[in-house]
Amino acid sequence: MIVNLNRTKWYPSVLQQGLNVQNDTRQPISHPIQFHDQVWRMDVLPLELWEAGQNRLLGYVVNLQSQQAMQLDLRQFMANQNSDFDHIIGNSPKMRAVIEQAKKFATLNAPLLIQGETGTGKDLFAKACHQFSFRRDQKFIAVNCAGLPAEEAESEMFGHRRNGQESIGFFEYANGGTVLLDGIAELSLEMQAKLLRFLNDGSFRRVGEDKEIHVDVRVICTSQQPLASLVAEGKVRQDLFHRLNVLTLNLPPLRERQGDLPLLVAQFVAQISQQLGIAPPYYDEAFINALQGYQWVGNLRELYNAIYRACSLATNQLSVQDLDLPQAMAIEAEISPLENATLDELVNRFEASLLRKFYAEYPSTRKLAQRLGISHTAVANKLRIYGIGK
């Protein structure tokens, strides 16, 4: 390899750089080269012999490092730097494992799928992955797929040309960066097919144009339900599922990481107190125990909202009553006046209470059905029976 260096066209220029260096220079001369169909960085360190106060050039030590090796070094360097992952709270084994996995996936270019229940922090992980990647200085565009009108979805994604005027879509706008598709299952099957084509080679056509456009975008998708189950229900294309089911992060619900609750409460109380302009209120072990005994269907989002309510009502100490946990309260409130009721009556009363709670957060039968994992028709019938939403 060293013998071949003398025969390359760049070697004379490197020799000239070595002759032009100052006497006290000790840094190597760096030069990019093409070698064996790869890009390498060549570091040339001059070797000098000092005699009678003068230096005499003896030769060079040449070090070649491949671009791939340099990227690995950079990833190792980035892993030790501050990042948005440092702001994700969690010392439980499940959270530590998913954070480490996310860091590894962040530096790759393949599409990333993040699955988890509502409020588990899917968007937070997506943003952290972007900031941890080589695209961190480029755009990060978050798109709510449920908010894309069906008739405008393709134009929003890929742009269009109409009446002599053109408009670029968010993929083209984010060229070089990252696009987050939040709620990928909300896209129509037709748009899922167009997205699949884009994921395969990064190419697309604007609506109304025949010209192929290619962009370099890392796509991150999220889903509240496992995509495999949505494929079985016919809501997600099987080929799209297989394309996305390569790099997958499954975020644990809060009920599976109860050990993180004290850390989360401390963080949320500090943040909320600063927002409200009050001194952080005191809370005791009984307060934490009450939180750990709750199921937290809404996960981190529900926990934050409950603590926000408690902080806004507190004087000096947080109260369990001020948390206003609806599901736990519903069980006690619904069962106590019906001690002589049948099991069916108790189940129906509790079911109605849960539907009222979830309908406030998912005020459409389609979204509510997706959240509860039952059919749209079943949800509509239950809402009608219990008189909810009228």
C-alpha positions in Angstrom: 0.0 0.0 0.0 2.8 2.4 0.9 4.6 1.6 -2.4 1.6 2.7 -4.4 1.5 6.1 -2.7 4.4 7.3 -4.9 2.4 6.6 -8.1 -0.7 8.7 -7.2 -1.3 12.1 -8.6 -1.9 13.7 -5.2 1.4 12.6 -3.7 3.5 15.5 -5.0 1.1 18.0 -3.6 1.3 16.3 -0.1 5.1 16.5 -0.4 4.9 20.2 -1.2 2.7 20.7 1.9 5.3 19.0 4.0 8.1 21.2 2.7 6.0 24.3 3.4 5.3 23.6 7.1 6.9 25.7 9.7 9.8 24.3 11.8 7.8 24.0 14.9 4.9 22.1 13.2 4.1 18.8 14.8 0.5 18.2 13.4 0.0 15.7 10.5 -1.1 16.8 7.1 -4.6 15.4 6.2 -5.7 14.6 2.7 -8.8 12.7 1.4 -8.0 10.0 -1.1 -9.9 7.4 -3.2 -8.5 3.9 -2.6 -10.0 0.5 -3.3 -13.4 2.1 -4.2 -13.5 3.8 -0.7 -12.9 7.2 0.6 -10.1 7.4 3.1 -8.5 10.1 5.1 -4.7 10.1 4.9 -2.7 11.6 7.7 1.0 12.3 6.8 3.3 13.1 9.7 6.7 14.5 8.7 9.8 12.9 10.3 12.6 15.4 11.0 16.1 15.2 12.2 17.5 18.2 14.0 21.2 18.8 13.4 23.1 22.0 14.3 19.9 23.9 14.9 18.3 23.0 11.6 15.8 20.3 10.7 16.3 17.8 7.9 13.3 16.0 6.4 13.8 12.2 6.6 10.4 11.1 5.4 6.8 10.6 6.5 4.6 8.3 8.6 1.4 7.7 6.7 -1.9 6.6 8.4 -5.0 5.7 6.4 -8.4 5.6 8.0 -11.6 4.6 6.1 -14.6 6.8 6.1 -16.6 4.0 7.8 -14.1 3.8 10.6 -14.3 7.6 11.1 -18.1 7.4 11.3 -17.9 4.7 14.0 -15.5 6.9 15.9 -17.9 9.8 15.6 -20.8 7.7 16.8 -18.7 6.6 19.8 -17.9 10.3 20.5 -21.6 11.3 20.2 -22.6 8.6 22.6 -20.6 10.3 25.3 -22.0 13.8 24.6 -25.1 15.5 26.1 -28.2 14.8 24.1 -32.0 14.9 24.3 -31.8 11.4 25.6 -30.4 12.8 28.8 -33.7 14.5 29.4 -35.7 11.3 29.2 -36.3 10.2 32.7 -36.1 6.5 33.5 -33.8 4.3 35.6 -36.0 1.2 35.3 -34.4 -1.7 33.4 -37.0 -1.4 30.6 -36.4 2.3 30.1 -32.6 1.9 30.2 -32.8 -0.8 27.6 -35.0 1.1 25.2 -32.9 4.3 25.5 -29.7 2.4 24.6 -31.5 0.7 21.7 -32.7 4.1 20.5 -29.2 5.5 20.6 -28.0 2.7 18.3 -30.9 3.2 15.9 -30.5 7.0 15.9 -27.3 6.9 13.8 -28.8 4.7 11.1 -30.7 5.9 8.0 -33.3 3.2 7.7 -36.9 4.0 8.7 -37.6 3.8 12.4 -40.9 2.6 13.9 -41.7 3.8 17.5 -44.7 1.9 19.1 -46.3 2.7 22.4 -49.5 3.6 24.1 -50.8 7.2 24.2 -48.6 9.4 26.4 -45.6 7.2 26.5 -43.3 9.8 24.9 -43.1 8.6 21.3 -42.6 12.1 19.9 -39.9 12.8 22.6 -38.0 9.7 21.5 -38.3 10.7 17.8 -36.9 14.1 18.5 -34.1 12.7 20.6 -33.2 10.2 17.8 -33.0 13.1 15.3 -30.8 15.2 17.7 -28.5 12.2 18.2 -28.1 11.5 14.5 -25.8 13.0 11.8 -28.9 15.0 10.7 -29.1 17.0 13.9 -28.3 20.3 12.2 -31.0 19.7 9.5 -34.7 20.1 9.7 -37.0 18.0 11.9 -40.6 18.0 10.6 -43.4 16.4 12.7 -46.6 15.5 10.8 -49.8 14.4 12.5 -51.2 11.9 10.0 -54.7 12.0 11.6 -54.7 15.7 10.7 -53.9 15.3 7.0 -57.1 15.7 5.0 -57.5 12.6 2.8 -57.9 14.7 -0.4 -54.8 16.8 0.3 -52.5 14.1 1.9 -50.5 13.4 -1.3 -50.0 17.1 -2.0 -48.9 17.7 1.6 -46.4 14.9 1.4 -45.0 15.3 -2.1 -46.1 18.8 -3.3 -48.0 19.7 -6.5 -48.1 21.8 -9.6 -51.3 23.5 -10.4 -52.1 26.3 -12.8 -48.5 26.9 -13.5 -47.6 27.2 -9.8 -45.7 24.6 -7.8 -45.6 23.8 -4.1 -43.2 21.5 -2.4 -44.3 18.9 0.2 -42.8 18.3 3.6 -40.5 15.5 2.4 -38.9 17.8 -0.1 -38.8 20.6 2.5 -37.0 18.4 5.0 -34.4 17.2 2.5 -31.3 16.2 4.5 -33.3 16.0 7.7 -35.9 13.9 9.5 -39.7 13.6 9.1 -41.8 12.2 11.9 -45.1 10.6 10.7 -47.1 10.5 13.9 -49.9 7.9 13.8 -48.9 6.2 10.6 -52.0 4.0 10.6 -54.2 7.1 10.1 -53.0 7.2 6.5 -55.3 5.7 3.9 -54.2 2.4 2.3 -53.6 4.4 -1.0 -51.3 6.8 0.7 -49.5 4.0 2.5 -48.7 2.5 -0.9 -47.2 5.9 -2.0 -45.3 6.2 1.2 -43.9 2.7 0.7 -42.6 3.6 -2.7 -40.9 6.7 -1.3 -39.3 4.6 1.5 -37.8 2.2 -1.0 -35.7 4.7 -2.9 -36.4 8.2 -1.7 -38.1 9.2 -5.0 -41.5 10.7 -5.7 -43.4 12.8 -8.2 -45.3 15.9 -7.3 -49.0 15.8 -8.0 -49.5 17.0 -11.6 -45.9 16.3 -12.6 -44.1 13.4 -14.2 -40.5 14.4 -13.2 -38.9 12.2 -10.6 -37.5 14.0 -7.5 -35.1 12.3 -5.1 -34.5 13.5 -1.5 -32.5 12.2 1.4 -34.8 12.0 4.4 -34.9 9.8 7.4 -38.5 8.8 8.2 -39.7 8.0 11.7 -43.2 6.5 12.2 -45.2 6.1 15.4 -48.2 4.0 16.2 -50.2 3.6 19.4 -51.0 0.0 18.6 -48.6 -2.7 17.3 -48.7 -2.5 13.5 -48.9 -6.3 13.3 -52.4 -6.1 14.9 -53.4 -3.3 12.5 -52.3 -5.4 9.6 -54.6 -8.2 10.7 -57.5 -5.7 10.9 -56.7 -4.4 7.4 -55.8 -0.9 8.5 -52.1 -1.2 7.6 -50.6 -2.6 4.4 -48.6 -5.8 5.0 -45.8 -4.7 2.7 -45.5 -1.3 4.5 -45.4 -3.2 7.9 -42.5 -5.4 6.7 -40.7 -2.3 5.4 -41.1 -0.5 8.8 -40.6 -3.6 11.0 -36.8 -3.5 10.8 -35.8 -0.9 13.4 -38.5 -0.9 16.0 -38.7 0.8 19.5 -41.4 -0.5 21.8 -41.9 2.1 24.6 -43.1 0.6 27.9 -46.3 2.0 29.5 -45.9 3.7 32.8 -47.6 0.8 34.7 -44.6 -1.3 33.7 -42.0 1.1 35.0 -43.5 2.1 38.4 -40.0 2.4 39.8 -39.6 5.6 37.7 -42.5 7.3 39.4 -40.5 9.1 42.1 -38.1 10.5 39.5 -41.0 11.6 37.3 -42.9 13.2 40.1 -39.9 15.2 41.2 -39.2 16.4 37.7 -42.9 17.3 37.0 -43.3 19.1 40.3 -40.2 21.2 39.7 -41.3 22.1 36.1 -44.9 22.8 37.0 -44.0 24.9 40.1 -41.7 27.0 37.9 -44.5 27.5 35.4 -47.0 28.5 38.1 -44.5 30.7 39.9 -44.9 28.9 43.2 -42.6 27.2 45.6 -42.4 23.4 45.0 -45.0 21.9 47.3 -44.2 19.0 49.6 -45.4 15.5 49.1 -44.9 12.4 51.2 -44.5 8.7 50.7 -48.3 8.1 50.8 -48.7 10.5 47.8 -46.2 8.4 45.8 -47.8 5.1 46.9 -51.2 6.4 45.6 -49.6 7.2 42.3 -48.0 3.7 42.1 -51.3 2.1 42.8 -53.0 3.7 39.8 -52.9 2.2 36.3 -52.2 5.4 34.3 -54.0 4.6 31.1 -52.8 7.9 29.7 -49.2 7.3 30.8 -46.8 10.2 31.2 -49.3 12.7 29.8 -52.0 11.7 32.3 -49.5 11.8 35.1 -48.3 15.3 34.2 -51.9 16.6 34.0 -52.8 15.1 37.3 -49.8 16.6 39.0 -50.4 19.9 37.3 -53.9 19.9 38.8 -52.6 19.0 42.3 -49.9 21.7 42.2 -52.4 24.3 41.1 -54.7 23.5 44.1 -51.9 22.9 46.7 -50.9 25.3 49.4 -47.9 23.7 50.9 -48.5 19.9 50.4 -49.8 17.9 47.5 -53.0 16.0 48.2 -54.1 12.7 46.7 -57.7 14.0 46.5 -56.5 16.9 44.3 -55.1 14.5 41.7 -58.7 13.7 40.6 -57.8 10.2 39.3 -61.1 9.4 37.4 -60.7 5.6 36.9 -59.9 4.8 40.6 -62.6 7.1 41.8 -65.1 5.7 39.3 -64.6 2.2 40.8 -65.4 3.2 44.3 -68.2 5.7 43.3 -70.0 3.2 41.0 -69.8 0.1 43.2 -70.7 1.5 46.6 -74.4 2.4 45.7 -74.8 -1.0 44.0 -73.8 -3.4 46.6 -76.8 -5.6 45.8 -76.5 -5.3 42.0 -75.7 -8.1 39.7 -72.2 -8.5 38.1 -73.7 -7.5 34.7 -75.0 -4.3 36.2 -71.7 -3.5 37.9 -69.8 -4.2 34.7 -72.1 -2.0 32.6 -71.9 0.9 35.0 -68.1 0.7 35.1 -67.9 0.3 31.3 -70.0 3.5 30.9 -67.7 5.4 33.3 -64.7 4.3 31.3 -66.3 5.3 27.9 -67.1 8.7 29.3 -63.5 9.2 30.3 -62.0 8.1 27.0 -64.6 9.9 24.9 -63.4 13.1 26.4 -59.9 12.4 25.1 -60.9 10.7 21.8 -64.1 12.5 20.7 -64.7 10.5 17.6 -65.9 6.9 17.3 -63.1 6.0 14.9 -60.3 7.2 17.2 -62.0 5.8 20.3 -62.4 2.4 18.6 -58.7 2.4 17.7 -57.7 3.3 21.3 -59.9 0.6 22.8 -59.0 -2.1 20.2 -62.6 -2.8 19.2 -64.6 -2.2 16.1 -66.1 1.1 15.1 -69.6 -0.4 15.1 -69.2 -1.8 18.7 -68.1 1.6 20.0 -70.9 3.4 18.3 -73.5 1.0 19.8 -72.1 1.3 23.3 -72.0 5.1 23.1 -75.7 5.1 21.9 -76.7 2.7 24.7 -75.1 4.8 27.4 -76.1 8.1 25.9 -72.6 9.4 25.6 -71.7 12.1 23.1 -75.3 13.3 22.5 
